């Protein structure tokens, strides 16, 4: 059995403070930036077509989220991904609601063709991207992680990307290795943009790791720990102390 040292990955992020360039949706920007700061990374939330190539080349990692799309944003994401590839910058695709509309299906396919390092989505999104499902109910998944396993493995083998399927139990695969990550808290799906913020956390771990599969597993496992801490300390269903839980995560194995 292969063991991943979660504390080592987290400490490398904190020691390095990598710049993570995020082209994400309007709803998620604030949460994502604050979670990255709490993690110990440095967020850049730049989406103007005129500068994304420069940011992608400067950053330790790039994340692309198709949650609030427009043609100009798709063009900017395309340019950023190409610049990241040229610079050797790892990048994450978050195909939000990719199966819901023609615009999203086209954008997802266009970005997937640019060889992301990691694709992170819920079960319905991954199945839709792999053309093995209908795509869920808007941004919400109507499929289980277990149902998406075959689609995730097939997609990883076809694209060369690490595929992360997130849900009640997360699944990560590079087409050969496969890991499941349990944990988190039942309140997490009740707080909008936590999945989007997780994409940024994956990016931060990618920026300081040599193995994208290990980086992705470490990011998801650490996020589950933080979610559990935040959920236990939450006062009511509408309150999210999420970012404050990140600094409380253990820096040494427990």
C-alpha positions as CSV (number, residue, x, y, z in Angstrom):
1,X,0.0,0.0,0.0
2,X,1.3,3.4,-1.0
3,X,1.3,6.1,1.7
4,X,1.1,9.8,1.1
5,X,2.5,12.2,3.7
6,X,-0.2,14.8,3.9
7,X,1.7,17.0,6.4
8,X,4.7,17.2,4.0
9,X,2.5,18.4,1.2
10,X,0.7,21.0,3.4
11,X,4.0,22.2,4.9
12,X,5.5,22.7,1.4
13,X,2.6,24.9,0.4
14,X,3.0,26.9,3.6
15,X,6.8,27.2,3.2
16,X,6.7,28.1,-0.5
17,X,3.6,30.3,-0.7
18,X,3.0,29.5,-4.4
19,X,1.2,31.9,-6.7
20,X,-2.0,30.3,-7.9
21,X,-3.7,32.0,-10.9
22,X,-7.4,31.4,-10.9
23,X,-9.9,32.2,-13.7
24,X,-13.0,31.3,-11.7
25,X,-16.7,32.2,-11.6
26,X,-18.1,35.4,-10.1
27,X,-19.7,33.6,-7.1
28,X,-16.5,31.8,-6.0
29,X,-13.8,34.5,-6.3
30,X,-13.9,35.8,-2.7
31,X,-14.2,32.3,-1.0
32,X,-11.5,30.9,-3.2
33,X,-9.0,33.7,-2.6
34,X,-9.6,33.5,1.2
35,X,-9.2,29.8,1.3
36,X,-5.9,30.0,-0.6
37,X,-4.7,32.7,1.7
38,X,-5.6,30.6,4.8
39,X,-3.9,27.6,3.2
40,X,-0.7,29.6,2.8
41,X,-0.8,30.2,-0.9
42,X,-1.0,33.5,-2.9
43,X,-4.1,33.9,-5.1
44,X,-4.3,35.9,-8.3
45,X,-7.9,36.3,-9.6
46,X,-7.1,37.7,-13.0
47,X,-9.3,37.0,-16.0
48,X,-8.7,39.8,-18.5
49,X,-7.7,38.3,-21.9
50,X,-4.9,40.9,-22.2
51,X,-3.0,39.6,-19.1
52,X,-3.9,36.0,-18.5
53,X,-1.0,34.6,-20.5
54,X,1.5,36.5,-18.5
55,X,-0.1,35.5,-15.2
56,X,-0.3,31.8,-16.2
57,X,3.4,31.9,-17.1
58,X,4.4,33.5,-13.7
59,X,2.2,31.3,-11.5
60,X,3.1,28.1,-9.8
61,X,-0.3,26.7,-11.0
62,X,-3.4,27.8,-12.9
63,X,-7.0,26.9,-12.3
64,X,-9.9,27.3,-14.8
65,X,-13.5,27.2,-13.7
66,X,-16.4,27.4,-16.2
67,X,-19.1,28.3,-13.6
68,X,-20.1,31.7,-15.1
69,X,-19.2,31.6,-18.7
70,X,-19.1,34.1,-21.5
71,X,-17.3,33.8,-24.9
72,X,-14.6,36.3,-23.8
73,X,-13.9,34.2,-20.7
74,X,-13.6,31.0,-22.7
75,X,-11.1,32.7,-25.0
76,X,-9.2,33.9,-21.9
77,X,-9.2,30.4,-20.4
78,X,-7.9,29.0,-23.7
79,X,-5.1,31.5,-23.9
80,X,-4.2,30.9,-20.2
81,X,-4.1,27.2,-20.6
82,X,-1.9,27.4,-23.7
83,X,0.5,29.8,-21.9
84,X,0.6,27.5,-18.9
85,X,1.5,24.5,-21.1
86,X,4.2,26.5,-22.8
87,X,5.7,27.6,-19.5
88,X,5.3,24.1,-17.9
89,X,2.8,25.4,-15.4
90,X,0.4,22.7,-14.1
91,X,-3.3,23.5,-14.4
92,X,-6.6,22.3,-13.2
93,X,-9.9,22.3,-15.1
94,X,-13.1,22.6,-13.0
95,X,-15.9,21.7,-15.5
96,X,-18.8,23.2,-13.6
97,X,-22.2,22.0,-14.9
98,X,-20.5,21.0,-18.1
99,X,-23.4,18.8,-19.3
100,X,-26.1,21.4,-18.7
101,X,-25.9,23.5,-21.9
102,X,-24.3,23.5,-25.4
103,X,-22.1,26.4,-24.4
104,X,-20.7,24.5,-21.5
105,X,-20.2,21.3,-23.4
106,X,-18.3,23.1,-26.1
107,X,-16.2,25.0,-23.6
108,X,-15.4,21.8,-21.6
109,X,-14.4,19.9,-24.7
110,X,-12.2,22.8,-25.9
111,X,-10.4,23.1,-22.6
112,X,-10.0,19.4,-22.1
113,X,-8.3,19.2,-25.5
114,X,-5.6,21.5,-24.1
115,X,-4.3,18.7,-21.7
116,X,-5.1,19.8,-18.1
117,X,-2.9,18.3,-15.4
118,X,-5.9,17.7,-13.2
119,X,-9.7,17.7,-13.8
120,X,-11.8,18.1,-10.7
121,X,-15.5,17.9,-10.7
122,X,-18.5,16.1,-9.2
123,X,-19.6,12.7,-10.5
124,X,-22.1,14.1,-13.0
125,X,-19.6,16.6,-14.4
126,X,-16.9,13.9,-14.9
127,X,-19.4,11.6,-16.5
128,X,-20.6,14.3,-18.8
129,X,-17.1,15.3,-19.7
130,X,-16.4,11.6,-20.5
131,X,-19.6,11.5,-22.5
132,X,-21.0,8.8,-20.2
133,X,-23.8,10.7,-18.5
134,X,-26.3,13.5,-18.7
135,X,-24.5,16.1,-16.6
136,X,-26.5,16.4,-13.4
137,X,-28.9,19.1,-12.2
138,X,-27.2,22.3,-13.0
139,X,-24.1,22.6,-10.8
140,X,-25.4,19.7,-8.5
141,X,-24.5,16.1,-9.1
142,X,-27.2,13.5,-9.6
143,X,-24.7,10.6,-9.7
144,X,-22.5,9.0,-7.1
145,X,-18.8,8.9,-7.0
146,X,-19.0,5.1,-7.4
147,X,-21.1,5.5,-10.6
148,X,-18.4,7.8,-12.0
149,X,-15.4,5.5,-11.4
150,X,-15.3,3.9,-14.9
151,X,-15.8,7.3,-16.5
152,X,-13.0,8.8,-14.4
153,X,-10.5,6.0,-15.2
154,X,-11.4,6.1,-18.9
155,X,-11.0,9.9,-19.0
156,X,-7.7,9.7,-17.2
157,X,-6.3,7.2,-19.7
158,X,-7.7,9.1,-22.7
159,X,-6.4,12.5,-21.6
160,X,-3.3,11.8,-19.4
161,X,-4.9,14.0,-16.7
162,X,-5.4,13.1,-13.1
163,X,-9.2,12.9,-12.5
164,X,-10.7,13.9,-9.2
165,X,-14.3,13.1,-8.6
166,X,-15.5,14.8,-5.4
167,X,-18.6,14.0,-3.4
168,X,-19.5,12.3,-0.1
169,X,-16.4,10.1,-0.8
170,X,-13.8,11.5,-3.2
171,X,-12.1,9.4,-5.9
172,X,-8.8,10.2,-7.6
173,X,-7.2,8.3,-10.5
174,X,-4.5,8.7,-13.1
175,X,-5.8,5.8,-15.0
176,X,-3.6,3.3,-13.2
177,X,-3.6,4.3,-9.5
178,X,-6.9,5.0,-7.7
179,X,-7.4,6.5,-4.3
180,X,-10.6,7.2,-2.2
181,X,-10.7,10.0,0.3
182,X,-13.4,10.0,3.0
183,X,-14.1,12.7,5.5
184,X,-15.5,16.2,5.4
185,X,-18.8,17.2,6.9
186,X,-22.4,17.0,6.0
187,X,-22.7,20.9,6.0
188,X,-20.1,21.3,3.2
189,X,-22.6,20.8,0.4
190,X,-24.8,23.5,2.0
191,X,-22.1,26.2,1.5
192,X,-21.8,27.5,-2.0
193,X,-18.4,27.6,-3.8
194,X,-16.6,25.2,-1.5
195,X,-16.1,22.9,-4.4
196,X,-14.7,25.8,-6.5
197,X,-12.4,26.7,-3.6
198,X,-11.2,23.1,-3.5
199,X,-10.0,23.5,-7.1
200,X,-7.7,26.3,-5.9
201,X,-6.4,24.1,-3.1
202,X,-5.6,21.4,-5.7
203,X,-3.7,24.0,-7.7
204,X,-1.7,25.1,-4.7
205,X,-0.6,21.5,-4.0
206,X,0.2,21.0,-7.7
207,X,2.5,24.0,-7.6
208,X,4.8,22.5,-5.1
209,X,4.6,18.7,-5.9
210,X,6.3,16.5,-8.4
211,X,3.5,13.9,-8.6
212,X,0.1,15.4,-9.6
213,X,-1.7,12.3,-8.4
214,X,-0.2,12.6,-4.9
215,X,-0.7,16.3,-4.9
216,X,-4.4,15.9,-5.7
217,X,-5.0,13.2,-3.0
218,X,-3.2,15.3,-0.4
219,X,-5.3,18.4,-1.4
220,X,-8.6,16.5,-1.1
221,X,-7.6,14.8,2.2
222,X,-6.5,18.1,3.8
223,X,-9.7,19.8,2.6
224,X,-11.7,17.0,4.2
225,X,-9.9,17.5,7.5
226,X,-10.5,21.3,7.3
227,X,-14.2,20.7,6.4
228,X,-14.6,18.4,9.4
229,X,-13.1,21.0,11.7
230,X,-15.2,23.8,10.3
231,X,-18.4,21.7,10.4
232,X,-17.9,20.8,14.0
233,X,-17.4,24.5,14.9
234,X,-20.2,25.9,12.8
235,X,-23.1,27.6,14.6
236,X,-26.1,27.0,12.4
237,X,-26.6,25.9,8.9
238,X,-25.9,29.2,7.2
239,X,-22.6,30.0,8.9
240,X,-19.2,29.0,7.4
241,X,-16.1,29.4,9.5
242,X,-14.3,27.6,6.6
243,X,-11.2,29.7,6.0
244,X,-10.4,29.9,9.7
245,X,-10.2,26.1,9.9
246,X,-7.3,25.9,7.4
247,X,-4.6,27.3,9.8
248,X,-5.8,24.8,12.4
249,X,-4.9,21.8,10.3
250,X,-2.2,19.7,11.8
251,X,1.3,20.4,10.4
252,X,2.6,17.1,11.6
253,X,1.0,13.6,11.3
254,X,-1.5,12.8,14.0
